[in-house]
């Protein structure tokens, strides 16, 4: 090789490479940190919800056309107002929120990120998961970005977007603290994401999103001894929320299988697993199949009864009218029973 190339060309190439690395490093360090882009993607699909309940002497006064007449001759109604948040899940006006935000409301107003306000109607609700679907008469609305194949992990960034204390759109940052939090409420269908992103009154029904603005869950409640955020908030996972939404839109309710038993873990010396039957609903599917209080359920549809939550979900996923095969132990004797799934009703 020409000596000139060895002493001039090689150093020039090396210098150019080093300069490129420095330029890339400088570009990275000049990027503004934060999650503004994620918020810009998600926030337009988060709405503020204002609901009102009117205390009137008659049902006629609940009809808007007669409300002014009732106010004139019957006195002004007592109004109970509440606020919350919601997430636009379909561009044709469907909004997910918490059931407790709109339950029993006579009037629901939805304020969008551009401050436009429209009235809404309740399409359906599911008290078991504290979810409700409402709809506004609008089209072409911004829809919250949804997760695709990504699997969120504990420690991932989580952003809560909502309407805390009625202040309007606000964002708080935290992480995913845990998954599959159960026994938080009295519902057997609890399955919450835990986050330390600040969630306050008014955030209920709003969005918990990831670092790209994609929906992680619907914010629903906090654990607090003071009434304020103490770093323990809960959100309904996105896949559960969207499944509930789809059923409500299609059927007007969520359809779940029902066996009619209460189950609690039971240690068994002579069996690998078991759930004790602590209550049997009168005239329910389990009673019709011969299940009694005190029986030990060993398996349901060949799934070992190692966890009451798993078995409850399995029963709920069984369409009403289909068979449920149950392996039972009573007085150390095993037998099989077949129940016909009923439908769990909202209560």
N, C-alpha and C positions, 0 to 999 in steps of 0.2 A: 504493500500500500504506500502511496505517496506520503512522505513525511509531513508535507503541508496539511494533508487531510487528517493525519493522526493528531496534530497539534492545534488545528484550527476548527475542523469540521466536528469532531467529537465533542469538544467543549461547547460548541455552539448548540448542538442538539441537546446536550445535558442542561444547558442554561435555559433553553426554550421549554423543556419539560418542567424544570423547577419553577419557571415563571407561571406556567399553566396551573400547577398545583397551588401556588400562592394566590392566583386569581380566583380559583375555585374556593379556597379557604376564605378569602375576603368576601366573596359573594354570600357564602353560608353565614358568616358572622354578621353581614349587613341585613339579613332577612329579619323582619320584625317578628318577635316571638308572640305566641298567643293563638287564639282559636277564633279569630274574627271571621275567617272564611267558613268555618263550620257553623257559626251562628248565623251568618248570612244565608246559608243554605236552609237551615232548619227554622229560624224564627218566623219567616213569613207564613209558615203553616201552623203556628201556635196562636191561639186566639184567647181572648179574655171572655169569660162567661159571667153574666149577671142574671140571677134568677130571683123571682119574687113570688111569695105566697100571700094571697089576699084572704082576710078573715071576713066573710060576709054571712048574712043571715040566711040566704037562699042560694041555690045553685044557679038561678037565673043571673045573678049578679056576677058570676064568673065569666059570662059571655061578654066579650069586649063591646058588642053593640049596645048592651044594656048597662054597662058599667057606669056611664055618666048619669043615667037616670037614677040608678041606685045611690050614687054619691049625692045627688041633689035631694032626694026624699028620704034616704035612709042613713045619711051621714057618711062621712069618709071611712073607707075600710081601714082596718089595721093591716099594715104591710110588713112582712118579714122578708128582708133581703139577705141574700148570700152571694158570695163570689167564688170564682174558681177559674180554671183554665181548660182548654181543650186542644185537640190536635186534629188537623184536617187530614183525613185518610183517603178521601176520594175527591176528585176535582168537581164532582157534581153536587157538592154541598154536605157530604157526610162528615161528621165530627165525632171523635171519640172523647169521652170525658169520664169522670167518676160518677157513679150513681148518686152518691151523697151530695153532689153539687147541684143536681137537677131534680132530685126525688121530690114529688109532690108539688112541683112548681106550677104556678098558674101562668107565669110569663117568663120567657127565657130570651135574653138578648145576647148576641154574639158580636164582639168588637174585634175586627181584624187588625193586622199590623199597620195598615194604612188609615186606621181610625174609622173606617166605615162600620156602621152598626146595622145588623139585621136581626129580625126575630127568628126564633127557631122552634121546632117541635120535636118532641121525644119520639123516636122511632121504636125504641125498646130498651130494656135494661136487664141487667143480670146482678142482682144483689149478692149472689154467692162470690163473685169476683169484684164487686163494687165498680162495675163498668156500665156505661150507658152510651147509646148512640143517639145523637140529635142531628137534625138536618136543617139547613138554611136554603132558601130559594135563590140559589146562585150557581153559576157554572164557570169552568175555567179557573178554579181556585188553585193556589199553590199547595202541593201535597208534600207531606213530610218524607224525606228520603228514607228508604228502608234498607236494613241489612240484607246482604245477599248470602254468601256462603261463609262469611267471617264468623268465628266463634269468639265472643267477648271473653275476657279473662279477668280474674281478680287482679286489681292494680291498674287496669286500663282507665284512661281519663273518662270522666262522665260529667256532662254539662246539663244542669237543670234549667229549663226555660219555662217561664210562666208568669203569673200575675199575683205576686205575693202582696198581701194586704191591700189589693186593689191599686197598687202603684203603676200598673201597666207592665209591659214587657221587661223582664229582668232575667239576667243570666247569672248562675253561680257555678263554680267549678269544684270538682272533687274527683274521687276515683270510685270504681266499683269495689265495694268492701267485701261482699260475699254474694253467693247465689243460693237459691233454693231455701230461703228462709220460710219456715212453716210455723204453724201454731202462733201466728201473730194476732189473728182475729179468731172469731168463733167458727169461721168457715173451714170445712175440710179441704177446700181447694186452694188454700194459701200456697203461694210459690213466688216469693218476692225476690227482687234484686235489692240488696242493701247498698246504700251509697252514703258518703259523707258530704256530698254536695248539699249546700244549704237548701232545705225545703221548708217553706213557711205557709201559714194559712193563706189560701189563694192560689198556691202552686198546684193544688189538687187537680188532677186531670191534665196537667201539662206534660211536656216531653222531657224525657231523659235521653240525651243523645251522646254519641261517641265523638272522637276527635275530628271526624269528617262530617258531623252533622246528621248522622244516620240514627234512626230511632232505636234506642235500647229498651225503652219501656215507658209506661204511663205513671207519672208520679202520683202517689195515692195517700201516703200518710207518713208521720214521723213518730219516733219514740222519744218522748220528752217528759221530764218531771217538772219543767218550768213552763211549758206551753210554747217555747221557742225552739229553734233548731239547736240540737246538741250533737250534731254529727252522725245521727242515725236516722236515715230516711229510707223509705221503701217504695219501690216502683214495680208495677205489674209487667213482667217480661213481654217484649213486643210480640212474640209468636202467640202467646196466650191472648193478648189484647186483640190482635188482628183476627184470630180464630173466633173469638166471641163476637167481634164486629160483623164478620161474614155471616155467622149464623143469625144474628139479630136482623141484618138486612134481608136475608133470605126467608127466615121463618117468623120474624117478629119476636123471637125469644131464643134462648140457648137450650138445645135439647140434650139432656144427659140421662144416661141409664141410672136406674135406682133399684137397690136391693132391699132397703128397709132394715138395716142393722147398724148398730154402733159398735166399733171395733177398737180394742186397745191391746198393746203388745202383751204377750204372755210367755214368760220363760217356760220351756218344756224340757224335762230331763230326757225324755225318750223320743223326741222328734226334733228335726232340724230347725223348725220355725213354727210360729203359731200366733194367732190373734184371737183374743177372747171376745165373744159376743156379749156385750154389756147391756144391750137393749134390742128388742125386736119390735118393729112397727106393726100395730094391729092391722090385719087384713093386707099386709104388704107381701111382696114376692118371697121374701125369706120365710115368713111364717107359713105361706102356702106350700113351700118346699120342705117344711118340717124342721126348720132351724129354730133352736130354742136359746133363750138367755143362758149363758154359762157354757155353751158349746165352744170348742176351739176350732177355728178355721185354719186349715193347714195349707190349702192352695185354692186359687180361683182361676178357672180356665187354664190349669196346669202351671200357673205362676205361683211359686212359693210365697206364702203369706209372711214375708220377713219384715214388711214395712206397711203400716196402716195407710200412709199417704199413697204409696204405689198401688195398693189394692183398691183404694177409693177412686183413683184416677182410672184404673182398669175398668171398674164397674161403670163409671161415668161415661167412658168411651164406648160402652156396649149399647147399640141402638135399642130403644124400647121395643119389646116383643121378641127379642132374640134370647136364646138360652144362655144361662150362666152355670157352668159346672163347678161345684164346690166340693172339696174334700174336707170332711169334718171329723173331729174326734169328740166322743162323748163317753164319759166313764171308761176311759182307756180303750174304747172300741172305735175303730175307724169305719166310716161309711161315706158314700157319695150321694149328693143331692143335686137336683137340677131345678133351678129357679128360672122363671121368665121375667126378664128385666122390665120394670115399670119405668115411668118417666118422673124424674125429679122436678117438682114444681117449685117456683120461686116463692120465697116466704120472707 
